[in-house]
Protein backbone atom coordinates (compact mmCIF):
# COMPACT_ATOMS: atom_id res chain seq x y z
CA UNK A 1 0.00 0.00 0.00
CA UNK A 2 1.37 3.41 -0.94
CA UNK A 3 1.77 5.95 1.82
CA UNK A 4 -1.34 8.15 1.55
CA UNK A 5 0.29 11.34 2.80
CA UNK A 6 -3.00 12.57 4.22
CA UNK A 7 -1.64 13.97 7.47
CA UNK A 8 0.88 16.72 8.06
CA UNK A 9 2.98 17.99 10.94
CA UNK A 10 0.81 20.37 12.95
CA UNK A 11 1.97 23.90 13.67
CA UNK A 12 1.72 23.29 17.42
CA UNK A 13 4.30 20.50 17.08
CA UNK A 14 7.00 22.74 15.60
CA UNK A 15 9.72 23.95 17.98
CA UNK A 16 11.41 27.19 16.90
CA UNK A 17 14.05 27.72 19.59
CA UNK A 18 17.19 25.49 19.53
CA UNK A 19 17.99 25.46 23.24
CA UNK A 20 16.97 22.04 24.51
CA UNK A 21 19.46 19.42 25.65
CA UNK A 22 17.54 16.15 25.20
CA UNK A 23 16.08 15.04 21.89
CA UNK A 24 16.09 12.29 19.24
CA UNK A 25 17.62 12.79 15.79
CA UNK A 26 15.54 10.90 13.22
CA UNK A 27 16.31 9.85 9.66
CA UNK A 28 14.69 7.55 7.10
CA UNK A 29 15.69 6.27 3.66
CA UNK A 30 13.01 5.58 1.07
CA UNK A 31 12.50 4.27 -2.46
CA UNK A 32 11.73 7.90 -3.36
CA UNK A 33 8.68 9.13 -5.18
CA UNK A 34 6.17 8.24 -6.49
CA UNK A 35 5.85 5.22 -4.14
CA UNK A 36 8.17 6.63 -1.46
CA UNK A 37 8.31 3.42 0.59
CA UNK A 38 10.57 3.37 3.65
CA UNK A 39 13.59 1.03 3.40
CA UNK A 40 15.51 2.08 6.53
CA UNK A 41 14.76 4.04 9.68
CA UNK A 42 17.16 5.17 12.40
CA UNK A 43 17.03 7.36 15.49
CA UNK A 44 19.75 8.67 17.80
CA UNK A 45 18.84 9.67 21.33
CA UNK A 46 20.98 12.58 22.57
CA UNK A 47 21.45 14.19 25.97
CA UNK A 48 23.69 17.22 26.50
CA UNK A 49 25.40 16.64 23.15
CA UNK A 50 26.17 12.96 23.68
CA UNK A 51 24.59 9.88 22.12
CA UNK A 52 22.95 7.74 24.78
CA UNK A 53 21.01 5.21 22.67
CA UNK A 54 20.46 4.27 19.04
CA UNK A 55 17.74 2.60 16.96
CA UNK A 56 18.16 1.22 13.43
CA UNK A 57 16.00 -1.08 11.33
CA UNK A 58 16.07 -2.12 7.68
CA UNK A 59 12.56 -2.31 6.24
CA UNK A 60 11.03 -4.46 3.51
CA UNK A 61 9.23 -1.93 1.26
CA UNK A 62 7.26 -4.62 -0.56
CA UNK A 63 8.49 -3.37 -3.95
CA UNK A 64 11.86 -3.49 -5.77
CA UNK A 65 14.25 -0.73 -4.76
CA UNK A 66 14.96 1.55 -7.74
CA UNK A 67 18.46 1.30 -9.19
CA UNK A 68 19.28 4.95 -8.43
CA UNK A 69 18.35 4.45 -4.75
CA UNK A 70 20.54 1.34 -4.54
CA UNK A 71 23.40 3.39 -5.96
CA UNK A 72 22.72 6.28 -3.55
CA UNK A 73 22.23 4.29 -0.33
CA UNK A 74 23.90 0.95 -0.95
CA UNK A 75 20.69 -0.74 0.28
CA UNK A 76 19.76 -3.63 -2.02
CA UNK A 77 16.69 -5.84 -2.43
CA UNK A 78 18.57 -8.74 -0.84
CA UNK A 79 19.34 -6.66 2.26
CA UNK A 80 15.66 -5.91 2.92
CA UNK A 81 14.15 -9.19 1.73
CA UNK A 82 12.39 -10.92 4.62
CA UNK A 83 12.66 -7.87 6.90
CA UNK A 84 9.55 -6.58 8.61
CA UNK A 85 7.32 -3.96 7.03
CA UNK A 86 7.33 -0.40 8.34
CA UNK A 87 3.90 -0.96 9.89
CA UNK A 88 5.34 -3.79 12.02
CA UNK A 89 8.31 -1.64 13.08
CA UNK A 90 6.47 1.58 13.92
CA UNK A 91 5.27 0.55 17.41
CA UNK A 92 8.82 -0.12 18.64
CA UNK A 93 10.07 3.06 16.97
CA UNK A 94 7.35 5.00 18.77
CA UNK A 95 8.39 3.38 22.05
CA UNK A 96 12.00 4.41 21.44
CA UNK A 97 11.02 7.99 20.63
CA UNK A 98 8.69 8.37 23.60
CA UNK A 99 7.73 12.02 23.99
CA UNK A 100 11.16 13.34 22.91
CA UNK A 101 11.58 16.32 20.63
CA UNK A 102 12.41 14.98 17.16
CA UNK A 103 15.25 16.67 15.28
CA UNK A 104 15.96 16.17 11.59
CA UNK A 105 17.10 17.85 8.39
CA UNK A 106 14.03 18.90 6.41
CA UNK A 107 12.14 16.59 8.78
CA UNK A 108 8.85 18.51 8.67
CA UNK A 109 8.18 18.14 4.95
CA UNK A 110 9.81 14.74 4.49
CA UNK A 111 10.69 12.16 7.14
CA UNK A 112 8.13 12.95 9.82
CA UNK A 113 5.35 13.54 7.32
CA UNK A 114 6.10 10.08 5.89
CA UNK A 115 6.03 8.44 9.33
CA UNK A 116 2.79 10.21 10.28
CA UNK A 117 1.16 8.87 7.12
CA UNK A 118 2.41 5.32 7.78
CA UNK A 119 1.37 5.53 11.42
CA UNK A 120 -2.11 6.59 10.41
CA UNK A 121 -2.53 3.23 8.67
CA UNK A 122 -1.59 1.13 11.70
CA UNK A 123 -2.77 3.34 14.54
CA UNK A 124 0.61 4.70 15.71
CA UNK A 125 0.51 8.45 16.31
CA UNK A 126 3.60 10.59 15.88
CA UNK A 127 2.58 13.76 17.66
CA UNK A 128 6.02 14.64 19.08
CA UNK A 129 7.35 18.16 18.97
CA UNK A 130 9.75 18.61 16.07
CA UNK A 131 12.74 20.82 15.20
CA UNK A 132 13.99 21.21 11.62
CA UNK A 133 17.76 21.79 11.33
CA UNK A 134 17.48 22.79 7.66
CA UNK A 135 15.12 25.65 8.41
CA UNK A 136 17.24 26.55 11.45
CA UNK A 137 20.52 26.67 9.49
CA UNK A 138 18.99 28.76 6.70
CA UNK A 139 18.17 31.48 9.23
CA UNK A 140 21.82 32.36 9.86
CA UNK A 141 24.24 30.25 7.78
CA UNK A 142 25.19 31.76 4.39
CA UNK A 143 24.97 29.65 1.24
CA UNK A 144 23.50 26.20 0.71
CA UNK A 145 22.41 24.46 3.89
CA UNK A 146 22.07 20.85 2.76
CA UNK A 147 23.40 18.33 5.26
CA UNK A 148 26.39 17.59 3.03
CA UNK A 149 27.37 21.27 2.85
CA UNK A 150 26.92 21.72 6.60
CA UNK A 151 29.04 18.69 7.52
CA UNK A 152 31.82 20.07 5.32
CA UNK A 153 31.52 23.60 6.74
CA UNK A 154 31.34 22.46 10.37
CA UNK A 155 33.90 19.67 10.16
CA UNK A 156 31.49 16.87 11.02
CA UNK A 157 32.58 13.37 9.92
CA UNK A 158 29.98 11.59 7.76
CA UNK A 159 31.35 8.26 6.62
CA UNK A 160 28.29 6.35 5.36
CA UNK A 161 26.20 8.92 3.58
CA UNK A 162 22.55 8.19 2.85
CA UNK A 163 22.33 5.44 5.44
CA UNK A 164 19.81 6.34 8.12
CA UNK A 165 21.95 5.83 11.24
CA UNK A 166 25.00 7.60 9.83
CA UNK A 167 22.82 10.50 8.65
CA UNK A 168 21.15 10.79 12.06
CA UNK A 169 24.52 10.81 13.85
CA UNK A 170 25.90 13.47 11.50
CA UNK A 171 22.74 15.55 11.88
CA UNK A 172 23.06 15.43 15.67
CA UNK A 173 26.65 16.72 15.57
CA UNK A 174 25.69 19.43 13.06
CA UNK A 175 22.86 20.57 15.33
CA UNK A 176 25.12 20.79 18.40
CA UNK A 177 27.64 22.93 16.51
CA UNK A 178 24.94 25.08 14.94
CA UNK A 179 23.71 25.96 18.44
CA UNK A 180 27.07 27.52 19.28
CA UNK A 181 27.28 29.46 16.02
CA UNK A 182 23.67 30.62 16.34
CA UNK A 183 24.21 31.90 19.89
CA UNK A 184 27.30 33.84 18.90
CA UNK A 185 25.60 35.45 15.89
CA UNK A 186 22.07 36.02 17.19
CA UNK A 187 22.54 36.44 20.94
CA UNK A 188 26.05 37.88 21.19
CA UNK A 189 25.77 39.97 18.03
CA UNK A 190 29.03 38.67 16.54
CA UNK A 191 29.43 38.81 12.75
CA UNK A 192 31.07 35.66 11.39
CA UNK A 193 32.31 34.87 7.89
CA UNK A 194 31.99 31.30 6.56
CA UNK A 195 35.70 30.82 7.26
CA UNK A 196 35.28 31.94 10.88
CA UNK A 197 32.21 29.71 11.27
CA UNK A 198 34.25 26.77 10.03
CA UNK A 199 37.16 27.49 12.40
CA UNK A 200 34.85 27.80 15.41
CA UNK A 201 32.92 24.65 14.53
CA UNK A 202 36.07 22.60 14.04
CA UNK A 203 37.34 23.61 17.49
CA UNK A 204 34.14 23.64 19.58
CA UNK A 205 36.04 22.87 22.81
CA UNK A 206 37.40 26.41 22.69
CA UNK A 207 33.86 27.77 22.77
CA UNK A 208 32.14 25.40 25.17
CA UNK A 209 31.62 28.23 27.65
CA UNK A 210 29.01 29.53 25.23
CA UNK A 211 26.77 26.59 26.01
CA UNK A 212 26.73 27.54 29.68
CA UNK A 213 24.63 30.54 28.65
CA UNK A 214 21.96 28.44 26.94
CA UNK A 215 18.61 28.59 28.68
CA UNK A 216 17.54 24.97 28.65
C-alpha positions as CSV (number, residue, x, y, z in Angstrom):
1,X,0.0,0.0,0.0
2,X,1.4,3.4,-0.9
3,X,1.8,6.0,1.8
4,X,-1.3,8.1,1.5
5,X,0.3,11.3,2.8
6,X,-3.0,12.6,4.2
7,X,-1.6,14.0,7.5
8,X,0.9,16.7,8.1
9,X,3.0,18.0,10.9
10,X,0.8,20.4,13.0
11,X,2.0,23.9,13.7
12,X,1.7,23.3,17.4
13,X,4.3,20.5,17.1
14,X,7.0,22.7,15.6
15,X,9.7,24.0,18.0
16,X,11.4,27.2,16.9
17,X,14.1,27.7,19.6
18,X,17.2,25.5,19.5
19,X,18.0,25.5,23.2
20,X,17.0,22.0,24.5
21,X,19.5,19.4,25.7
22,X,17.5,16.2,25.2
23,X,16.1,15.0,21.9
24,X,16.1,12.3,19.2
25,X,17.6,12.8,15.8
26,X,15.5,10.9,13.2
27,X,16.3,9.8,9.7
28,X,14.7,7.5,7.1
29,X,15.7,6.3,3.7
30,X,13.0,5.6,1.1
31,X,12.5,4.3,-2.5
32,X,11.7,7.9,-3.4
33,X,8.7,9.1,-5.2
34,X,6.2,8.2,-6.5
35,X,5.9,5.2,-4.1
36,X,8.2,6.6,-1.5
37,X,8.3,3.4,0.6
38,X,10.6,3.4,3.7
39,X,13.6,1.0,3.4
40,X,15.5,2.1,6.5
41,X,14.8,4.0,9.7
42,X,17.2,5.2,12.4
43,X,17.0,7.4,15.5
44,X,19.7,8.7,17.8
45,X,18.8,9.7,21.3
46,X,21.0,12.6,22.6
47,X,21.4,14.2,26.0
48,X,23.7,17.2,26.5
49,X,25.4,16.6,23.2
50,X,26.2,13.0,23.7
51,X,24.6,9.9,22.1
52,X,22.9,7.7,24.8
53,X,21.0,5.2,22.7
54,X,20.5,4.3,19.0
55,X,17.7,2.6,17.0
56,X,18.2,1.2,13.4
57,X,16.0,-1.1,11.3
58,X,16.1,-2.1,7.7
59,X,12.6,-2.3,6.2
60,X,11.0,-4.5,3.5
61,X,9.2,-1.9,1.3
62,X,7.3,-4.6,-0.6
63,X,8.5,-3.4,-3.9
64,X,11.9,-3.5,-5.8
65,X,14.2,-0.7,-4.8
66,X,15.0,1.5,-7.7
67,X,18.5,1.3,-9.2
68,X,19.3,4.9,-8.4
69,X,18.3,4.5,-4.8
70,X,20.5,1.3,-4.5
71,X,23.4,3.4,-6.0
72,X,22.7,6.3,-3.5
73,X,22.2,4.3,-0.3
74,X,23.9,0.9,-0.9
75,X,20.7,-0.7,0.3
76,X,19.8,-3.6,-2.0
77,X,16.7,-5.8,-2.4
78,X,18.6,-8.7,-0.8
79,X,19.3,-6.7,2.3
80,X,15.7,-5.9,2.9
81,X,14.2,-9.2,1.7
82,X,12.4,-10.9,4.6
83,X,12.7,-7.9,6.9
84,X,9.6,-6.6,8.6
85,X,7.3,-4.0,7.0
86,X,7.3,-0.4,8.3
87,X,3.9,-1.0,9.9
88,X,5.3,-3.8,12.0
89,X,8.3,-1.6,13.1
90,X,6.5,1.6,13.9
91,X,5.3,0.5,17.4
92,X,8.8,-0.1,18.6
93,X,10.1,3.1,17.0
94,X,7.4,5.0,18.8
95,X,8.4,3.4,22.0
96,X,12.0,4.4,21.4
97,X,11.0,8.0,20.6
98,X,8.7,8.4,23.6
99,X,7.7,12.0,24.0
100,X,11.2,13.3,22.9
101,X,11.6,16.3,20.6
102,X,12.4,15.0,17.2
103,X,15.2,16.7,15.3
104,X,16.0,16.2,11.6
105,X,17.1,17.9,8.4
106,X,14.0,18.9,6.4
107,X,12.1,16.6,8.8
108,X,8.8,18.5,8.7
109,X,8.2,18.1,4.9
110,X,9.8,14.7,4.5
111,X,10.7,12.2,7.1
112,X,8.1,13.0,9.8
113,X,5.4,13.5,7.3
114,X,6.1,10.1,5.9
115,X,6.0,8.4,9.3
116,X,2.8,10.2,10.3
117,X,1.2,8.9,7.1
118,X,2.4,5.3,7.8
119,X,1.4,5.5,11.4
120,X,-2.1,6.6,10.4
121,X,-2.5,3.2,8.7
122,X,-1.6,1.1,11.7
123,X,-2.8,3.3,14.5
124,X,0.6,4.7,15.7
125,X,0.5,8.4,16.3
126,X,3.6,10.6,15.9
127,X,2.6,13.8,17.7
128,X,6.0,14.6,19.1
129,X,7.4,18.2,19.0
130,X,9.8,18.6,16.1
131,X,12.7,20.8,15.2
132,X,14.0,21.2,11.6
133,X,17.8,21.8,11.3
134,X,17.5,22.8,7.7
135,X,15.1,25.6,8.4
136,X,17.2,26.5,11.4
137,X,20.5,26.7,9.5
138,X,19.0,28.8,6.7
139,X,18.2,31.5,9.2
140,X,21.8,32.4,9.9
141,X,24.2,30.2,7.8
142,X,25.2,31.8,4.4
143,X,25.0,29.7,1.2
144,X,23.5,26.2,0.7
145,X,22.4,24.5,3.9
146,X,22.1,20.8,2.8
147,X,23.4,18.3,5.3
148,X,26.4,17.6,3.0
149,X,27.4,21.3,2.9
150,X,26.9,21.7,6.6
151,X,29.0,18.7,7.5
152,X,31.8,20.1,5.3
153,X,31.5,23.6,6.7
154,X,31.3,22.5,10.4
155,X,33.9,19.7,10.2
156,X,31.5,16.9,11.0
157,X,32.6,13.4,9.9
158,X,30.0,11.6,7.8
159,X,31.3,8.3,6.6
160,X,28.3,6.3,5.4
161,X,26.2,8.9,3.6
162,X,22.6,8.2,2.8
163,X,22.3,5.4,5.4
164,X,19.8,6.3,8.1
165,X,21.9,5.8,11.2
166,X,25.0,7.6,9.8
167,X,22.8,10.5,8.6
168,X,21.2,10.8,12.1
169,X,24.5,10.8,13.9
170,X,25.9,13.5,11.5
171,X,22.7,15.5,11.9
172,X,23.1,15.4,15.7
173,X,26.6,16.7,15.6
174,X,25.7,19.4,13.1
175,X,22.9,20.6,15.3
176,X,25.1,20.8,18.4
177,X,27.6,22.9,16.5
178,X,24.9,25.1,14.9
179,X,23.7,26.0,18.4
180,X,27.1,27.5,19.3
181,X,27.3,29.5,16.0
182,X,23.7,30.6,16.3
183,X,24.2,31.9,19.9
184,X,27.3,33.8,18.9
185,X,25.6,35.4,15.9
186,X,22.1,36.0,17.2
187,X,22.5,36.4,20.9
188,X,26.0,37.9,21.2
189,X,25.8,40.0,18.0
190,X,29.0,38.7,16.5
191,X,29.4,38.8,12.8
192,X,31.1,35.7,11.4
193,X,32.3,34.9,7.9
194,X,32.0,31.3,6.6
195,X,35.7,30.8,7.3
196,X,35.3,31.9,10.9
197,X,32.2,29.7,11.3
198,X,34.3,26.8,10.0
199,X,37.2,27.5,12.4
200,X,34.9,27.8,15.4
201,X,32.9,24.6,14.5
202,X,36.1,22.6,14.0
203,X,37.3,23.6,17.5
204,X,34.1,23.6,19.6
205,X,36.0,22.9,22.8
206,X,37.4,26.4,22.7
207,X,33.9,27.8,22.8
208,X,32.1,25.4,25.2
209,X,31.6,28.2,27.6
210,X,29.0,29.5,25.2
211,X,26.8,26.6,26.0
212,X,26.7,27.5,29.7
213,X,24.6,30.5,28.7
214,X,22.0,28.4,26.9
215,X,18.6,28.6,28.7
216,X,17.5,25.0,28.7
